[in-house]
Amino acid sequence: YMKVFSFCIRTGILLYGPPGSGKTLLAKAVATEFSLNFLSVRGPELLNMYVGQSEQNVRDLFERARLASPCILFFDELDSLAPRRGRTSSDSSGVSDRLVSQLLTEIDQQQQGHHIFIIGATNRPDLLDDSLLRPGRFDKLIYIGISNEHDDRRQMFHALTQKFKIIDEQFDADAFVRSCPLNMTGADFYALASD
């Protein structure tokens, strides 16, 4: 795991792209590849109706990450957790602003020698608070799109359906993938195979 932290100690990665394109799966694969613990949280899971509790949830999450280090701390649906400050009309109490501030504080503190690598995922990077995207935070943005190359789609279908037993001996996976719309995501292929 030292390879990861030796060249990336001050950065986080933001994966963005359409829903179902494999952002979460990629984050898990990175953790597995580097033998790191994987802590995952969806943005809305940290939100709480009680004053100060959402911020405490963020502090607790980073404390768990420090105890589990070396690890990847993965934020799914980051845009719901850290929207642009001052622009959320539905948040009259300022919870979103305080939550973003707490998240920024924790991200900055984790850079002080803790082996926590942060990956975020969003469908809408344009909704994120700009301060998250400055150097030292989520400064590497990677687009995870939907491939329309047949070979890529066939490999994805095969990888996602390995655990399913194909009942029809005549089933032609190659022809099936060719017949699918080009905008199908990995999640769509998985849902079809599991039906």
N, C-alpha and C positions, 0 to 999 in steps of 0.2 A: 504493500500500500504506500510505501514511502515515495514511489515514483509519482503517484498522483499528487501528493502534497508538496513534493520538492519543486514542481513547476507550477502549481496552481494554488499555493497556500492563500493567496489574497483574492481569489476570484470565486465567483459562483457562476453557474450556467443557467440560462433561461431557455427552456425548450418551448417553442410556440408553433402552433399549427392547428388545423381543423380537428374537431372532436373525433376520437377513434383512430387517429393516425399512428399511435404507438408511443406517445411521449412517456407515459407511465411505465410501459414495458421497457423502454430504452433506459430509463433511470434505474430500474431494477437490474437490468443486464449489466450496467456499469458497476453497480455494487457487487454483483456476483463475480464479474471479471476481475475485480481488484480485491476480492475477499474482504469486503467492508460490510459492517452492519448496515442495515437499511431501515431508517425510520421514515414513515410516510404519514402525512397529514393532509387532509383536504381543508382548504381555507375556512369554510363555514364551521368546521368542527371546533375551531378555537373561539368562535364568537359566543358570547354569553350575555344574557339580559341584565345581569347584576353589575353595578358600577365597579370598575376596576378588575373584574374577573377575567375579561378577555385578555387584558395585558398580563395578568398573572398566568394565564394559560400559555402565553407565548414564552414567558420566563421559565415556566415548568418544562415546556417542550425542549428548550435549549439546554436546560439542566439534564434532562434525560439523554440528550444527544452527547453532552460532555461525558456522562457516565458510560455511554455506549461506544465512545470513540475508540478506534478510528471508525468513522461512519459517514454515510451519506444521509443528509436530512433533506427529504423531498417534500416540497410544497406543491400539491396539486391544486388547481383552480386558484392560483396566486392572486389573480385579479379580484377575486371576491374578498380576499384578506387585506389586500393593500391597494385600494383604489386611489386615484389622485386625490390628494388632500385638498380640502376646501371646496370641492366640487360635488360632494354627495348631498343632494338636497334632502334625501330621506333621513339623514343622520343629524338631527338637531342637537343631540347631546355631545357631539364631537368624538364619539367612540371610535369611528374609523380613523380619524386623525391621530388619536392617542395610540391606537393599535399599530398604525404604520410607524409612528415614532418608536414604539417599543420594539418592533421588529427590526428597525434600522439599528437601534442600540445593541440588540443581541447579535446581529450579524457583525457589527463592528467589533464587539467584544470577543467573538469566537475567533477572530484573527490573531489573538494574542496567545498563540502556541497550542491551541486545541486542534486536534485532527478531525475537524468537522468540515466536510465539503457539502456545500448547499446547491441543490438543483431545484429550480422552480419550473412549473409548467402552466401554460395559459393558452386559451384559444384567442385571447384579445390582449396582446401586449400594449396596445394603445390606451388601455384603461388603467394601466399600472402607474403608480406614483413615480415621477421622473427620478427621484432620489434613489430608487432601487437600482436604476440602470447605470449609475455612475461607477467609475473604476473602483474595484475592491469589493463590490457587491455582486450584482448580476450583470457583469460587464461582458459576458460572452453570450450572444443571442444565437440560437441555432434553430432554423426553420425545419420542422418535421412535416413534410408534405405527403401527398398521396401520389404514388407512382402510377403512371399509365403505361409503363413498359411491361409487356406480357411476361417476360422472364422473371422480373421482380415480383409481379403479382402471383405467378405460379409458385415461386419459392415461398412467398408469404403464406399462400393458401396451404401449401404442404406443411410448413412449420406450425401453423396454427391448428391444423387438423390431424396431426400425428396421433393424438391420443384417442381419436374417434375411430370406431370400427365401421368401415364402409360395407354396407349390407349387399349392395348391388355389385356383383362381380364384373359387370359390363361398364361400370362407372368410369368415365374418361375425365379425369381431373383437368387435363389440359384444355379440352373442349369446353368444360364447364367454366373455367376461368375466362376463356375467350368470350363466352356468351354474357359475362357479367358487365354491368356498366363500368366505365372507366373511373367514375368517382367513388367506387367502393373502397372503404377503408379496411384495415385489418380487423377492426371490431365488427364490421359488417360481414366479412368472410367468416369470422368465428361464430357469429350469431346464426348464419345460414347453416354452418356445419353442425351446430349443436341442436338444431331443430329436428 
